[in-house]
Amino acid sequence: MNTIATILPVIFPIIAGAALLPVKFENRKQREKWILTITVINTIFAFYAIYGMDAQMVHLFSFNDKLSLSFHIDGMSRVFGTMVPILWIITVVYAFEYMSHEGREDTFFAFFIMTYGVVMGIAFSGNFLTMYLFYEFLTLATLPLVMHGNDDKARHAGKMYIFYMMFGAALAFIGFMFIYVYGTSIEFVYGGVLNQASIEGQENTLRLIFVMAFFGFGVKAAVFPFYRWLPKASIAPTPVTALLHAVAVVKSGVFAIIRLIYFSFGTSFLIGTWAQNIILIAAAISIVLGSTLALRTPHIKRRFAYSTLSNLSYIIFGVALMTPAGLGAGLLHMIYHAVIKITLFFAAGAILYKTHREYLYEIEGFAKYMPITFFSMAVVGISLIGIPPFAGFNSKWALATAAVATENPVAYIGIVALVISGLLTALYIGYVLVRAYFPRDKAYAEGYYDNVSEPNKYMTLPLVILAVIALIMGIYPAPLIQVFEMVAMGLL
């Protein structure tokens, strides 16, 4: 029973999505009914697997005494595996309306459903091999979504996406090989699996391999210098962009990095070494670089994409502190950022969908005509800036205090990066809101606001729900903080 319950959230949407590929639905209502039913059923499967049964290692089959395809739901799986289904359902509802103008909806939703299962496969992976396989499948499943537009820009974005992902996967595979040779197993064990007898005299080599694997998985997490695919991928339809930048791809990269540090190499082997300092510096650079590029970018979706680059490295910075407090703070920001960023992309998508406007200078005074869209954007935008008592303040405060507690001078550089990024975030978010709410006194061409109005409930309801979730998480952070502290200490 445990075996079936654990793997169902993984295989059910993959099989269902593949089965939908040749299907041509008679009308939109029929397609929406099927897609929503599959999504809801899989969400029930996922929550039952996470909360309704005892966590056990499930081995589907073994290649040898060390290599196996295995699944296991631990504390980290519960954090990631809870976030994904909630946001997936909301995104599916939003996509029903948005994709009506994009075309090829049957194919889109088939791959969209398959991606759901692949991401759950990453969340429930019990060892390095399983995670790596699903990590690779994620690239293949999301490539058609990135290239959905099927024009020159979409094809260029797809080529860049696949190139970066394959390069990252190659580096990550090197890390997997060394874990296989120098580890007692390839399973995820809190504290790491390195065989102390085997690694004697090979410490620096293994730390070099760790850094390579970190940047390999860091490609999906858009760590400097492997971030250029991220803004290019924003050419995809907004539901795809929202999931790429908030849930599926980028958070899978962060999740894999957590597994690499805390469950494979182990913090005791890495903390205080040059390897830790390198990834702390990479995170600090990415934090400031992403915020700077966001401020310089007038295109709204790309502005939010660069913001993702910055905020992903907030999470990685916390993880790279290699303390329970740092990991807990990183997990807190991971959840906050997922809700905030998906809302920002939904708002940008609503503007594009209704008005076909994509740039800052085109949205003067839009808040008057799209009050729900811009109010939702304002709520989560203020949260992202980190103004108390909104959500972003809690996670940024936790990150900074965790960094101070390490007494690592390199970590202090990260604190400076957080402060600089906070100021830049206030500018790049504030500028969007000021344009929308306080238009400059200038004459507009007749009919400028003719098509500026709210989209229908399929798109506005997700915005409202997400904004409310962001508010609640910011005002009542204690339950999340307590859970993440326990996960960070390996108690869940």
N, C-alpha and C positions, 0 to 999 in steps of 0.2 A: 504493500500500500504506500509506504514512504517513497519507494522508488518511483512509482507512477506519479504521485503528487508532486515530487520534486522536479521531474522532467517535463510535466505537462505544460507549465507556463513557457517552456522553451520550445518544445516541438510542435505544440498545437498551432501557434500563429505562423510558424514557418511552413508547415504543411498546408494550412488554410490559405495563406498568401500565395503559395505556389499553385494551389488548386484554382485560385481565382484568376491567374494570369490568362488562360484561354477564354475566360467567361466574358461575354458581352451582355451587360445588363440592359434590360428593356428601357429603363428610365432611371432617373436620379434617386427617386424614393426607394426603389428596389435595392439599388446599390448601397444607399445609406443604411437601410435596414440590416443588410448583411454585414457591412463593415462594423457598424456599431454593436451588433450582436456578438460578433467575434471578439471585438475589443473588450466588451464587458465580461464575456465569459472568461477570457484569458486573465483579466484583472481579478476575477473571483478565484481562479486557479492560483494566481500569484500570491494573493493574500492568504489563502488557505495554506499554501506551502510555507509561507513565512511565519504565520502566527498560529496555524491550526494543527501543527504536528511537531514531534520532537526532531531536533536537528540531527541527522545522521549522514555519514559519508555514503554516497550512492555510486557504485562502480558499474558503469554500463558494460564496458569490456576492457580488457588489458592487452597491451602489446607485448609486455614482458613484466618482470617482477617490479619494475619501477615506473614504467610508462602506462598510464591508463586514462580513459575518458571518464572523469569523475565529477560529481556535483555534491556540493555541501553548502548548507545555509548557516552562516555564522553571523556575528554582529554586523560586520561590514556588508554582507549580503543583504541583511535586513534594511540597513540605511539606504543603500543604492536601489534595492529591489522594491522598496516602498515608494520612493520618489518617482521611479519610472512609470508605473501603471497609472498613478494619479494624474500626472502631467500628460500621459499618452491619451487618456480618454478626453481630456479637455482639448487637446490639440486636434483630435479626430473630429470633434464637433465643430471646431473653428474651420477645419479644412473643408467640411462639406460645402460651405458657402464660398470660401475663397477659391477653391479649385474649380468652381463652375465656369470661370472665365479663363482657365489655364489649358483646358483640353486634355485628352488622353487620361481621363480620370480613372478608368478601369485599371490601367497599368500602374498608375501612381499609387492607388490604394493597395494593390496587391503587394508591391514592394514595401509600402509603408507598414503593412501588417507583418510581413516577414521580418522587417527590421526590429519590430517589437520583440519577437522571439529571440533574435540574435543578441539584443542588449540584455535580455533576461538570462541568456546563456552566459554572458560575461559576469553578471551579478551573482549567479549561482555556481560558478566554476569552483571546483574543489581543489584543483591543482594548476600548475603553470601551463601544462600542455593544453588543458581544456580551455583555459582563458585565452591562450595564444590563438588557438583555432577559431574561436568565436570572434576574437579581435580581428582576425583576418577576414572572416565572413562579413563582419560589419562594414568593411571597406567595399566589398563586392555588393552588398545589399543596398548601400546608400549611394553608390555611384550612379545608378539610373535615376535616383531622385535628384541628385545634384545636376545631372544633365537633362532634366525633364524638358526644359525649353527647346532643346534640340536645335538651337541656332549656333552661330559661331562663338558667341560669348559663353554659352553653356558648354560647348565642346571644349573650349580652351580651359574653362574652370574644371571640367572633368579630367582633362589631361594632367593639369597641375595637381589636382586632388589625388589621383591614382599614383602619380610619381612620388609625391611626398609620403603617402601612406605606405607604399611598397618599400621606400628607403627606410622609413621608421621601423617597419616590421622586420627588416633585415637586421637592424641594430638590436632590436628586442630579442630576436632569435639567438643572437650570440650570447646574450645574457641567459637565455633558457638553456643553452648547451652547457654553460659553465655551472649553472645550478644543478643540472643533471649529473655532472661529473663530481662536483665538490659538495653536493648536498646529501644529507642523509635520506632525503626523499624530495619529490617535486610537489608535495602537497603544501597547502598554505597553513603554516603553523605560526601562531603569534610568537614573535621573538626570532624567527628565522630558522633555516634548516641547514646552515653550513656545518660541515663536518670539521670540527676543530683540529683533529689530527691530520686531515688531508690538506688543509689550507696553510699549515705552518710553512713559512718561507715564501708563500704565494700571495701574501696579503695585498701588496700594491698592485699586482696583476689583476686580482679579483676586484679591487676598487676601481681600476680602470675599466674593467668590463661592466661594473655596475653603472659607471657614468655613461658608458655607451648605451646600455639598456635604458637608462633613465631618459636620455635624449631620444631614443627610439620610441618609447611609449609617449614621450613628451611631444612628438610630432602631432598626435591627435589632440593633445592638450595645448597645442600652439605655443610651446615654450620657445623663446628666442634661442637660435636664429631660424627656427623651422615653423614660422607662423604665416608665411605669405599665402598659403592655400586658404586660410580662413576668410579673409575679406573677399577673395575671388569666389568662394562657395556661396556667398550671399546672393549670387545671381539666381540661385534656385528659388522656387516658390516659397513664400513666407512660412507655411507650415513646416517645410523641410528646414529652412534656415533656423527657425525657432528651436526645433529639436536638435539640429546639429550643434547649435551654439549654447544650448541650455541643458540638454539631457543626454542625447544618445552618444554622439561621437566624442565631443570634448570631455564630457564627464567620464566616459569609458577610459579615456587616456589618463585622467586623474586617478580613477579607481585602480587602474593597472599599476600606476606609480606607487600607490599606497601598498598594494600587494607586494610589489618589488622590494620596497624598503622595509616594511614591518613584518612581512610574512615569508620572505625568501632570503634576502641577505641578512636582515636583522639589524636593528639600530645599534646594538652593542658593537657590531663590527664596523659601523660607519660613523657614529657620532664622534665629533671632535677631529675628524680627519680631513685631508684636503678634498676628498670626494664630497663630503658634506658641504664644504665651503663653496665648491664649484656650483653645486645645484642651488645653494642659497643665493649666490651672485646672479645666476641665470634667472632665477625667479624675480629678484629685485630689478634687474634690467627689463624684464618683460612687463613688470608692473608699471614702470614709468613710461616705457616705450608705447605700450598699448594706449595709455591715457593720452599721451602726446599726439599720437596718430589720430585718435578719436576726435580730439579738439580741432585738428587741422582738416578733418574730412567733412565736406558739406552734404554728402549723400547720407541720408538718415540711416538706412539699413547698414551701410558700411561703417558709419559712426558707431553703431551699436555692436558691430562685429569686432572692431578694434577694442571697444570696451570689454568684450568677452576675453580677448587676449590678455588684457590687464587683470581682470578679475579671476581668471583661471589661475594665474600665478599668485594671487592672494592665497588661494587654496594650497597650491604647491609650496609656497613659502611656509605655511603652517605645518604641512606634512614634513618638509625638509628640516624643521627644527628638531625632529626625531625625539620628541617628548610627548607624553600623553596629553599635556595641555595644548601643545602645538597641533597634534592630530585632531583633538576635539574641536579646536577653533577652526581648523581647516574643514572639517565635516560640517560645522555650523554654517560657514560661508558657502559651502557647496550647495546646501539646501536653499539658503537664502538667495544665492545667485541664480539658481535654476528657476525659481518662481519669478524673481525680478526680471531676469533677462527674457524669459519666454513672453512675459507681459509686454515688455518694450518692443519686441519683434512683432507681436500681435497688433500693437498699436500702429507701428510703422506699416504693417500689412493692411490694416484697415484704411489708412490714409491712401495708400497706393491703390487699393481695390476700388475705393469710391471716387477718387479724384485723379488718379494717374499722376500724382505729384510725388517726387522722390527726394527733392532737395530742400534744405532749410529755407532758402529764400523764396520757396513756393508756398509755404504754409502760414504766411502772415494772417493772423486773426482767425485761424481755423477752429480754435477752441470754442468759439461762440456757436459754431455750426455742428461740431462733433464733441459735445460736452463729456459724454461717457468715455470716449476714446482718450481724450486728453486728461481727464481727471484720473483715469487709471494710470496713464503714463506719469502723471505728476506724483501720484502716491508711491509708485515703485521707483521713480527717478529719485525722489527724496530719500527713499530707503537705500538706494545704491550709493548716494553721496555719503551717507552715514550720519545723518542728523538724528540725535536721540529724540524720541524713543523708537524710531523706526528701525527696521531689521538690520540694515547694514552697519549701524553703530555697534550693535552687540557683537557681531562677528569681528569687526575691525578692532574693537577694544580687546577682545579675547586674543586675537593674533598678536597685537602689540605687547600685551602683558606676558604672553607665553614667550615671546622673543626676548623680553627683558630678563625673564627668569632664567634663561639659558646662560647668561653671562658670556655669550659668544660675541666678540666684536663684529664678526661678519653679519650676525643676525641684526645688529644695530643698524647696519646699512639698510636692511630690509625695512626697519621701522621708518627710516627717513624716506624710503621709497613709498611706503604706505601714506605718509603725510603728504608728499608731493602729489601722489595719485589722487588723494582725497580732494585736494584743491583743484586739480585738473578735471576731476569728475564733476565737481560743482559747476565748472565752466561749461563743459560739453553737454551736460544735461540741462543746466539752467538756461543755456542759450536757446535750446529747442523750445522750452516752455515759455520763455519770454517772447519769442517770435509768435507763438500760437496765442498767448493770452494778452499780449500787449503790442499789437501791430503798430508799426511806425505810421505816422501821419503822411500818407501818400495816396495818390489817386490810382485806382486799379481799373483795368479795362472792363468794359461792360460785360457782365456774365462771368466774372472771375470766380464768384462763389456759387454759381448755378448748380454744380454737381457736388458741392461740399455738404455732406450730411452723414449721419450715422449709418453704418451697415446694419443688416438685420440681426435678429437675436442670436443666430448661430455664431456670430462674431463678437457681439457686444456682451453676451452672457459670460463667455469665458474670460473676457477682460475684467468684468466685475468680480467674478469668483476669485480670480488670481489676485486682484488688488486687495480683496478682503482677507485672503489667506496671508498675503504679505503683511498687512496691518496686524493681524492676530499674532503672527509669529514674532513681530517686532515688539509688541506690547507684552506678550506672555512668552518670553524666551526660555524660562526656567525648565519646562519639561524637556525641550529639545536638548538643552545644555546638559541636563542630568543623564539623558540617554547617551549622548555622544561622549561624555566623560567615561561612562562605563565601557562603551565600545572601544575607546582609545586605550583603556587599561586592559583590554582583553577579557573583560568580565561578562560580556554578552556575545 
